[in-house]
Amino acid sequence: MLIWIPVDGTGDEKQSKVTKLFELEQWALIDFDAGEVKSTRFFKTREEFGEWVDFVILENKFESYIDFMNDGMMVLCVRQEETIEDIIEAYKFKELDEVGF
């Protein structure tokens, strides 16, 4: 399963933090399978990765999410999590909120 997270520009999976769409510098693409992260890659734009992505996780529910839904992605938002590690941990335990429902 692939997950997009808009992040600041650190390019480090341990220190990158989720950010608003209009402030993002990179997209973190998380390959999550069998309850663990298989890989984390960073892209300047989503178009650089041309394959299907299952989820996008946004900073808050007020972000513009319609384009993601139109692309067939499920949209989630964080509660208080900031780092990729914390977000994925919350994802594992279904502690992220659904957007658009």
C-alpha positions in Angstrom: 0.0 0.0 0.0 1.3 3.4 -0.9 0.7 6.6 1.1 1.5 10.2 0.2 2.3 12.7 3.0 3.1 16.4 2.2 6.2 17.3 4.2 8.7 20.1 4.8 12.0 20.0 2.8 14.3 18.0 5.1 14.2 14.8 3.0 14.9 12.8 6.1 12.2 10.3 7.1 13.1 10.7 10.8 12.9 14.5 10.9 10.4 15.4 8.1 7.2 16.9 9.3 3.7 17.0 7.8 2.9 20.4 6.4 0.0 22.3 4.7 -0.3 21.7 0.9 0.5 25.3 0.1 3.7 25.1 2.2 4.9 21.7 1.1 8.4 21.3 -0.3 8.3 17.6 -0.9 6.0 14.6 -0.9 7.0 11.6 1.2 5.8 8.3 -0.4 5.5 5.6 2.1 5.4 1.9 1.0 3.5 0.3 3.9 2.9 -3.5 3.9 2.1 -6.1 6.5 2.1 -3.6 9.3 5.5 -2.0 8.6 7.2 0.6 6.4 9.1 -1.0 3.6 10.5 2.2 2.2 10.2 6.0 2.2 11.0 8.0 -0.9 10.8 11.7 -1.5 9.5 13.6 -4.6 9.2 17.2 -5.5 5.9 16.6 -7.2 3.3 13.8 -7.1 3.6 13.6 -10.9 7.2 12.3 -10.6 5.7 9.0 -9.4 3.2 7.8 -12.0 1.7 4.8 -10.3 -1.5 4.3 -8.2 -1.3 5.6 -4.6 -3.9 4.3 -2.1 -3.9 7.1 0.6 -2.9 10.7 1.2 -2.5 12.0 4.7 -3.0 15.7 5.1 -2.2 18.1 8.0 -5.9 19.0 8.6 -9.4 18.4 7.3 -9.6 21.9 5.8 -7.0 21.2 3.1 -8.2 21.0 -0.5 -8.8 17.2 -0.8 -11.1 16.9 -3.8 -8.4 16.3 -6.4 -7.0 13.4 -4.3 -10.5 11.8 -4.1 -11.0 12.3 -7.8 -7.8 10.4 -8.3 -9.3 7.5 -6.3 -7.3 8.0 -3.1 -8.7 7.8 0.4 -8.0 11.0 2.3 -7.0 11.0 6.0 -5.8 13.8 8.3 -3.6 13.8 11.3 -4.8 14.7 14.8 -1.6 15.9 16.5 1.0 13.8 14.8 3.8 15.7 13.0 6.6 13.3 12.0 6.3 10.5 9.4 7.0 7.9 12.1 4.2 9.2 14.4 1.8 9.5 11.4 2.4 5.9 10.3 2.1 4.7 13.9 -1.3 6.4 14.1 -2.3 4.9 10.7 -1.5 1.4 12.0 -3.9 1.9 14.9 -6.6 3.7 12.9 -6.0 6.9 14.8 -6.3 9.2 11.8 -9.5 10.9 10.8 -11.2 10.4 7.4 -11.8 13.5 5.3 -14.7 14.1 3.0 -17.3 11.8 4.6 
